[in-house]
Amino acid sequence: MVEGVSIAWWAALLGLALAVVLILKKLNATYALLLGAIVGCLVGGASLTQTVSVVVAGGQSVMGTIVRVLAAGILAGVMMESGAANRIAKTIVSKFGESLAIFSLAFATMIICAVGVFIPVAVLIVAPIAIEVGNRLGISKLALLVALSGGGKAGNIMSPNPNTIAAASGFGVQPSQVMIGSVVPALCGLAVAVLLATVLRKHGAAPTAAEVDTGDTDDAHLPPIGRALVAPVVAVVLLLINPVGSLLHIEVLSIFQIDAMYILPLAALIGLFSMRQGKNLLAFTKAGLARMTDVVLILIGAGAIGGLITNSDLSTQIVGLIKAWGVSGALLAPLAGILMAAATASTSTGVILGSSSFGSSILGFGVSPVAAAVTMQAGATVIDHLPHGNYFHVTAQAMKMTVGERMKSVPFESLVGLTMTCVATLIYMVF
């Protein structure tokens, strides 16, 4: 908090509401969040100088997350630009065959997302395969999107992606702890996605022959599956060394407590050279950084409006309401994730806002940092796919769907996210 600044709770809500309205009006999300933070501060009684301090302090609070997100960009760039992600997806779908087509598509998207590829990009990678399979087997585009989006959501909560990094940073734990804690909820989400997609396979139109992408059917330029798996396997193994050592009480492994900021670029470089594409190092890292630019800018905006909320008494008011209603304070973590992600239509932004605004209040209820991070991140997947976010429109274009067709999948995607949230809450807050 900025010393000497006290903003009314209603002004913080006003600033957040303004940011949401501006996002809905298609203003750049970063500017919308910054403007909402500024207006909220000024209306809430802060001076011009104090407002600058609040916005700057809010931006500084997310720098740890930003550094790790930029490091993750190297891994994402290598996986996407080298064709490794595409090779993994095609291998999974071909190995499971037509009888398990829906499962293979959901599983492939989950794996692609779990190895560090953003969920919109994961859907973009698998979508051409899904459209071809759907046209051949008569599976509706609605079912295909539910499978892809549901699988992507499952992979997203157990990956070294910005949302996981944000959840870990927000509550002061290692990303690997959040990844491990999200495995069971993710698998339950995958199961529900496959079940829903199977039920919906004949609901709606299947992809037409004209929608099948026949532009690039030659896989010779893709790396072999063994080499394609090197980077994600190295990343996962290194990330899991310390938590596994703690779980098994192997003290010698404590010396390997290395931050994701080092692990993710290292794994990317090992994978890059194993695929014999070292000459593309500069190009791939540049592409990875370009993909992270929008994320970093949004995180800065989220930090600013998080600073507004942190310097207000909004969290105190909400805690008071929770106690007055007799609701368990442990539910504040998933509820904050749901509401903040819905407001911004972004998982990572929702987690940043939820953890920075309500983190201390959540921990004040006796919730462990890992439990708070896992349940908040799971909650952020429930309604993060609304039309005022990029994910909605990117996936609609990938599946060649109109806005009306895309809207039909929203409640089913929410069921997947809600399943993961309920499972995570039961595991960490109840049992």
C-alpha positions as CSV (number, residue, x, y, z in Angstrom):
1,M,0.0,0.0,0.0
2,V,1.0,3.6,-0.6
3,E,1.5,5.5,2.7
4,G,-1.1,8.1,3.4
5,V,-3.5,7.0,0.7
6,S,-6.9,5.7,1.6
7,I,-9.5,5.3,-1.1
8,A,-13.2,4.6,-0.5
9,W,-14.4,1.1,-1.4
10,W,-17.1,2.4,-3.7
11,A,-14.5,4.4,-5.7
12,A,-12.5,1.2,-6.2
13,L,-15.6,-0.6,-7.5
14,L,-16.3,2.4,-9.8
15,G,-12.8,2.3,-11.2
16,L,-13.1,-1.5,-11.8
17,A,-16.5,-1.1,-13.4
18,L,-15.2,1.6,-15.7
19,A,-12.4,-0.6,-16.8
20,V,-14.8,-3.4,-17.6
21,V,-17.1,-1.1,-19.6
22,L,-14.2,0.3,-21.6
23,I,-13.0,-3.3,-22.3
24,L,-16.5,-4.1,-23.5
25,K,-16.3,-1.0,-25.7
26,K,-13.2,-2.5,-27.3
27,L,-10.7,-0.1,-25.8
28,N,-7.3,-1.7,-25.4
29,A,-7.4,-3.6,-22.2
30,T,-4.2,-2.1,-20.8
31,Y,-5.5,1.4,-21.3
32,A,-8.9,0.5,-19.9
33,L,-7.3,-0.9,-16.8
34,L,-5.0,2.1,-16.3
35,L,-7.8,4.6,-16.9
36,G,-10.0,2.7,-14.5
37,A,-7.3,2.9,-11.8
38,I,-6.7,6.6,-12.4
39,V,-10.4,7.5,-12.2
40,G,-11.0,5.3,-9.2
41,C,-8.1,7.0,-7.3
42,L,-9.1,10.5,-8.1
43,V,-12.8,10.0,-7.4
44,G,-11.9,8.2,-4.2
45,G,-10.0,11.2,-2.8
46,A,-6.4,10.7,-3.9
47,S,-4.5,13.7,-5.2
48,L,-2.8,13.7,-8.6
49,T,0.5,12.9,-7.1
50,Q,-0.9,10.1,-4.9
51,T,-2.7,8.6,-7.9
52,V,0.6,8.4,-9.8
53,S,2.2,6.7,-6.7
54,V,-0.7,4.1,-6.5
55,V,-0.5,3.3,-10.3
56,V,3.3,3.0,-10.2
57,A,3.3,0.9,-7.0
58,G,0.6,-1.4,-8.6
59,G,2.8,-1.8,-11.7
60,Q,5.8,-2.6,-9.6
61,S,3.9,-5.3,-7.7
62,V,3.6,-7.4,-10.8
63,M,7.2,-7.1,-11.9
64,G,8.1,-10.5,-10.5
65,T,5.3,-12.1,-12.6
66,I,6.4,-10.1,-15.7
67,V,10.0,-11.3,-15.5
68,R,8.9,-14.9,-15.3
69,V,6.3,-14.5,-18.1
70,L,9.1,-13.1,-20.3
71,A,11.2,-16.1,-19.4
72,A,8.2,-18.4,-20.3
73,G,8.1,-16.6,-23.7
74,I,11.3,-18.2,-24.7
75,L,9.9,-21.7,-24.2
76,A,6.6,-20.8,-25.9
77,G,8.5,-19.3,-28.9
78,V,10.6,-22.5,-29.3
79,M,7.6,-24.8,-29.0
80,M,5.5,-22.9,-31.5
81,E,8.0,-21.7,-34.0
82,S,9.9,-25.0,-34.3
83,G,6.8,-27.0,-35.0
84,A,7.3,-29.0,-31.8
85,A,3.8,-28.2,-30.5
86,N,2.2,-29.1,-33.8
87,R,4.1,-32.4,-33.9
88,I,2.9,-33.3,-30.4
89,A,-0.7,-32.6,-31.3
90,K,-0.6,-34.5,-34.5
91,T,1.1,-37.5,-32.9
92,I,-1.5,-37.7,-30.1
93,V,-4.5,-37.5,-32.4
94,S,-3.0,-40.1,-34.8
95,K,-2.1,-42.6,-32.0
96,F,-5.6,-42.6,-30.5
97,G,-7.4,-43.1,-33.8
98,E,-11.0,-42.3,-34.8
99,S,-12.7,-44.3,-32.1
100,L,-11.3,-41.9,-29.5
101,A,-11.3,-38.8,-31.7
102,I,-12.9,-36.4,-29.2
103,F,-10.7,-37.6,-26.4
104,S,-7.6,-37.3,-28.5
105,L,-8.4,-33.7,-29.6
106,A,-9.1,-32.6,-26.0
107,F,-6.1,-34.4,-24.7
108,A,-3.8,-33.0,-27.4
109,T,-5.0,-29.4,-26.6
110,M,-4.4,-30.1,-22.9
111,I,-0.9,-31.3,-23.4
112,I,0.0,-28.5,-25.8
113,C,-1.2,-26.0,-23.2
114,A,0.4,-27.9,-20.3
115,V,3.9,-27.6,-21.9
116,G,3.7,-23.8,-21.9
117,V,1.8,-22.8,-25.0
118,F,-0.9,-20.2,-24.5
119,I,-4.5,-21.6,-24.6
120,P,-5.6,-19.5,-27.6
121,V,-2.5,-20.6,-29.5
122,A,-3.0,-24.2,-28.4
123,V,-6.6,-24.1,-29.9
124,L,-5.2,-22.5,-33.0
125,I,-2.7,-25.4,-33.4
126,V,-5.2,-28.2,-32.9
127,A,-8.2,-26.5,-34.7
128,P,-7.2,-27.5,-38.3
129,I,-6.8,-31.1,-37.1
130,A,-10.2,-31.0,-35.3
131,I,-11.9,-29.5,-38.4
132,E,-10.6,-32.3,-40.6
133,V,-11.6,-35.0,-38.1
134,G,-15.0,-33.4,-37.6
135,N,-15.7,-33.3,-41.3
136,R,-14.6,-36.9,-41.8
137,L,-16.6,-38.3,-38.8
138,G,-19.5,-35.9,-38.7
139,I,-18.7,-34.3,-35.4
140,S,-20.3,-30.9,-34.8
141,K,-18.2,-27.8,-34.5
142,L,-19.8,-27.1,-31.2
143,A,-18.6,-30.5,-29.8
144,L,-15.1,-29.9,-31.3
145,L,-14.8,-26.5,-29.7
146,V,-16.0,-27.8,-26.3
147,A,-13.4,-30.5,-26.5
148,L,-10.6,-28.1,-27.5
149,S,-11.4,-25.3,-25.1
150,G,-12.1,-27.7,-22.2
151,G,-8.9,-29.6,-22.8
152,G,-7.0,-26.2,-23.1
153,K,-8.5,-25.0,-19.8
154,A,-7.3,-28.3,-18.1
155,G,-3.8,-27.8,-19.5
156,N,-3.8,-24.2,-18.7
157,I,-4.0,-24.6,-14.9
158,M,-1.1,-27.0,-14.7
159,S,1.3,-25.3,-17.1
160,P,4.1,-22.7,-16.7
161,N,1.8,-20.2,-18.4
162,P,1.3,-16.6,-17.2
163,N,-1.8,-17.5,-15.1
164,T,0.1,-20.1,-13.1
165,I,3.1,-17.8,-12.7
166,A,0.7,-15.0,-11.6
167,A,-1.0,-17.3,-9.1
168,A,2.3,-18.5,-7.7
169,S,3.8,-15.0,-7.4
170,G,0.6,-13.5,-5.9
171,F,0.7,-15.9,-3.0
172,G,4.5,-16.4,-2.7
173,V,4.8,-20.0,-3.7
174,Q,6.7,-21.8,-6.5
175,P,4.9,-22.2,-9.9
176,S,5.6,-26.0,-9.7
177,Q,3.5,-26.2,-6.5
178,V,0.6,-24.7,-8.3
179,M,1.1,-27.0,-11.2
180,I,1.2,-30.1,-9.1
181,G,-1.8,-29.0,-7.0
182,S,-3.8,-28.5,-10.2
183,V,-3.3,-31.9,-11.8
184,V,-6.3,-33.7,-10.2
185,P,-8.7,-30.7,-10.9
186,A,-7.3,-30.6,-14.5
187,L,-7.9,-34.3,-15.2
188,C,-11.5,-33.9,-13.9
189,G,-12.0,-31.0,-16.2
190,L,-10.6,-33.0,-19.1
191,A,-13.1,-35.8,-18.3
192,V,-16.0,-33.4,-18.2
193,A,-14.9,-31.7,-21.5
194,V,-14.8,-35.1,-23.2
195,L,-18.2,-36.1,-21.8
196,L,-19.9,-32.9,-22.8
197,A,-18.3,-33.0,-26.3
198,T,-19.4,-36.6,-26.8
199,V,-23.0,-35.7,-25.9
200,L,-22.9,-32.7,-28.2
201,R,-21.2,-34.5,-31.2
202,K,-24.4,-34.4,-33.3
203,H,-25.7,-31.0,-32.0
204,G,-25.2,-28.5,-34.7
205,A,-23.4,-28.5,-38.1
206,A,-20.2,-30.4,-38.7
207,P,-17.4,-28.8,-40.5
208,T,-17.8,-28.7,-44.3
209,A,-15.3,-29.9,-46.8
210,A,-14.7,-26.3,-47.8
211,E,-13.6,-25.5,-44.2
212,V,-11.0,-28.2,-44.1
213,D,-7.5,-26.7,-44.4
214,T,-5.6,-28.5,-47.1
215,G,-2.9,-25.9,-47.4
216,D,-0.1,-27.8,-45.6
217,T,-0.4,-31.5,-45.2
218,D,3.4,-32.2,-45.4
219,D,4.7,-33.0,-41.9
220,A,8.3,-33.5,-43.1
221,H,9.3,-30.1,-41.8
222,L,8.2,-30.9,-38.3
223,P,10.7,-32.3,-35.8
224,P,10.5,-36.0,-34.7
225,I,8.3,-36.5,-31.7
226,G,11.2,-37.5,-29.5
227,R,13.0,-34.3,-30.1
228,A,9.8,-32.3,-29.9
229,L,9.3,-33.5,-26.3
230,V,12.7,-32.6,-25.0
231,A,12.0,-29.0,-24.0
232,P,8.7,-29.6,-22.2
233,V,10.1,-32.8,-20.4
234,V,13.2,-30.9,-19.2
235,A,11.1,-28.0,-18.0
236,V,8.6,-30.2,-16.1
237,V,11.4,-32.3,-14.5
238,L,13.4,-29.3,-13.4
239,L,10.2,-27.5,-12.1
240,L,9.2,-30.6,-10.1
241,I,12.5,-31.5,-8.5
242,N,12.1,-29.2,-5.5
243,P,8.4,-29.9,-4.6
244,V,8.9,-33.7,-5.1
245,G,11.9,-33.5,-2.8
246,S,9.9,-31.7,-0.2
247,L,7.1,-34.1,-0.5
248,L,9.4,-37.2,-0.1
249,H,11.6,-35.4,2.5
250,I,14.7,-35.7,0.4
251,E,16.8,-32.9,1.7
252,V,19.5,-33.2,-1.0
253,L,17.1,-32.1,-3.6
254,S,16.6,-28.7,-1.8
255,I,19.8,-27.5,-3.5
256,F,17.9,-27.6,-6.8
257,Q,15.5,-24.9,-5.7
258,I,15.8,-23.0,-9.0
259,D,13.3,-20.3,-10.0
260,A,11.2,-20.7,-13.2
261,M,13.0,-17.6,-14.5
262,Y,16.0,-19.8,-15.1
263,I,14.3,-23.2,-15.8
264,L,12.0,-22.2,-18.6
265,P,14.7,-20.5,-20.9
266,L,17.1,-23.3,-20.1
267,A,14.6,-26.0,-21.1
268,A,13.8,-24.1,-24.3
269,L,17.5,-23.9,-25.3
270,I,18.1,-27.6,-24.6
271,G,15.0,-28.4,-26.7
272,L,16.0,-26.1,-29.4
273,F,19.5,-27.6,-29.8
274,S,18.1,-31.2,-29.5
275,M,15.9,-30.4,-32.5
276,R,19.0,-29.1,-34.3
277,Q,17.5,-25.7,-34.8
278,G,20.1,-23.7,-32.9
279,K,20.5,-21.3,-35.9
280,N,17.0,-20.1,-35.3
281,L,17.6,-19.1,-31.7
282,L,17.3,-15.4,-32.3
283,A,14.2,-15.7,-34.5
284,F,12.4,-18.0,-32.1
285,T,13.1,-15.9,-29.0
286,K,12.0,-12.8,-30.9
287,A,8.8,-14.5,-31.8
288,G,8.3,-15.7,-28.2
289,L,8.8,-12.2,-26.9
290,A,6.4,-10.8,-29.4
291,R,3.7,-13.2,-28.2
292,M,4.3,-12.1,-24.6
293,T,4.1,-8.4,-25.3
294,D,0.3,-8.1,-25.0
295,V,0.3,-10.3,-21.9
296,V,2.9,-8.1,-20.2
297,L,1.1,-4.9,-21.0
298,I,-2.2,-6.3,-19.6
299,L,-0.4,-7.4,-16.5
300,I,0.8,-3.8,-16.0
301,G,-2.7,-2.6,-16.3
302,A,-4.0,-5.3,-14.0
303,G,-1.3,-4.3,-11.5
304,A,-2.4,-0.6,-11.6
305,I,-6.0,-1.4,-10.9
306,G,-4.9,-3.9,-8.3
307,G,-3.0,-1.0,-6.6
308,L,-6.3,0.9,-6.6
309,I,-8.1,-1.9,-4.9
310,T,-5.3,-2.6,-2.5
311,N,-5.2,1.0,-1.3
312,S,-9.0,1.0,-0.7
313,D,-11.0,-0.7,2.0
314,L,-12.9,-2.9,-0.6
315,S,-11.4,-6.1,0.6
316,T,-12.3,-5.3,4.2
317,Q,-15.9,-4.6,3.2
318,I,-16.1,-7.9,1.3
319,V,-14.6,-9.8,4.2
320,G,-17.2,-8.2,6.5
321,L,-20.0,-9.3,4.1
322,I,-18.7,-12.8,4.0
323,K,-18.6,-13.0,7.8
324,A,-22.1,-11.5,8.1
325,W,-23.6,-14.0,5.6
326,G,-21.9,-16.9,7.3
327,V,-20.1,-18.0,4.2
328,S,-16.8,-19.8,4.6
329,G,-13.9,-17.4,4.1
330,A,-12.1,-20.2,2.3
331,L,-14.4,-19.6,-0.7
332,L,-13.1,-16.1,-1.2
333,A,-10.2,-17.4,-3.3
334,P,-12.2,-19.2,-6.0
335,L,-14.9,-16.6,-5.9
336,A,-12.4,-13.8,-6.5
337,G,-10.9,-15.8,-9.4
338,I,-14.3,-16.2,-11.0
339,L,-15.4,-12.6,-10.7
340,M,-12.1,-11.0,-11.6
341,A,-11.6,-13.2,-14.7
342,A,-15.2,-12.7,-15.8
343,A,-14.7,-8.9,-15.5
344,T,-11.6,-8.9,-17.7
345,A,-12.3,-12.1,-19.8
346,S,-8.7,-13.2,-19.0
347,T,-7.4,-15.9,-16.7
348,S,-4.1,-14.3,-16.0
349,T,-5.5,-10.8,-15.4
350,G,-8.2,-12.3,-13.2
351,V,-5.6,-14.1,-11.1
352,I,-3.5,-10.9,-10.8
353,L,-6.5,-8.8,-9.7
354,G,-7.7,-11.5,-7.3
355,S,-4.4,-12.2,-5.6
356,S,-3.3,-8.5,-5.4
357,S,-6.7,-7.3,-4.2
358,F,-7.8,-10.1,-1.8
359,G,-4.6,-12.1,-1.2
360,S,-4.1,-10.9,2.4
361,S,-7.7,-11.2,3.3
362,I,-7.8,-14.8,1.9
363,L,-4.7,-15.8,3.8
364,G,-6.2,-14.1,6.9
365,F,-8.9,-16.7,6.9
366,G,-6.2,-19.4,7.5
367,V,-6.1,-20.6,3.9
368,S,-2.6,-21.9,2.9
369,P,-0.9,-20.0,0.1
370,V,-0.8,-23.1,-2.2
371,A,-4.5,-23.7,-1.6
372,A,-5.4,-20.1,-2.3
373,A,-3.3,-20.1,-5.5
374,V,-4.7,-23.4,-6.9
375,T,-8.4,-22.6,-6.1
376,M,-8.1,-19.0,-7.4
377,Q,-6.5,-20.1,-10.6
378,A,-9.2,-22.8,-11.1
379,G,-11.9,-20.3,-10.4
380,A,-10.5,-17.9,-13.1
381,T,-11.2,-20.5,-15.8
382,V,-15.0,-20.5,-15.1
383,I,-16.1,-17.4,-17.1
384,D,-12.9,-16.2,-18.7
385,H,-14.1,-16.9,-22.2
386,L,-16.7,-14.1,-22.6
387,P,-17.1,-12.0,-25.8
388,H,-15.2,-9.0,-24.4
389,G,-12.0,-11.0,-24.4
390,N,-9.6,-12.0,-27.2
391,Y,-10.0,-15.8,-26.5
392,F,-13.7,-15.8,-27.5
393,H,-12.9,-14.3,-31.0
394,V,-9.7,-16.1,-31.6
395,T,-11.3,-19.5,-31.0
396,A,-14.4,-18.6,-33.1
397,Q,-12.1,-17.8,-36.1
398,A,-10.1,-20.9,-35.5
399,M,-13.2,-23.1,-35.7
400,K,-14.8,-21.0,-38.5
401,M,-17.8,-20.2,-36.3
402,T,-20.1,-17.1,-36.2
403,V,-20.5,-15.2,-33.0
404,G,-23.9,-16.9,-32.5
405,E,-22.4,-20.3,-32.9
406,R,-19.5,-19.5,-30.6
407,M,-21.9,-18.3,-27.9
408,K,-23.5,-21.7,-27.7
409,S,-20.3,-23.2,-26.3
410,V,-19.9,-20.7,-23.5
411,P,-22.1,-22.5,-20.9
412,F,-20.4,-25.8,-21.6
413,E,-16.9,-24.3,-21.3
414,S,-18.1,-22.8,-18.0
415,L,-19.1,-26.3,-16.8
416,V,-15.5,-27.5,-17.4
417,G,-14.1,-24.6,-15.4
418,L,-16.7,-25.0,-12.6
419,T,-15.8,-28.7,-12.3
420,M,-12.1,-27.9,-11.9
421,T,-13.0,-25.2,-9.3
422,C,-15.2,-27.4,-7.3
423,V,-12.7,-30.3,-7.3
424,A,-9.9,-27.9,-6.3
425,T,-12.0,-26.4,-3.5
426,L,-13.0,-29.8,-2.2
427,I,-9.4,-31.0,-2.2
428,Y,-7.9,-27.9,-0.6
429,M,-10.6,-26.3,1.4
430,V,-12.8,-29.2,2.6
431,F,-10.7,-32.4,2.8
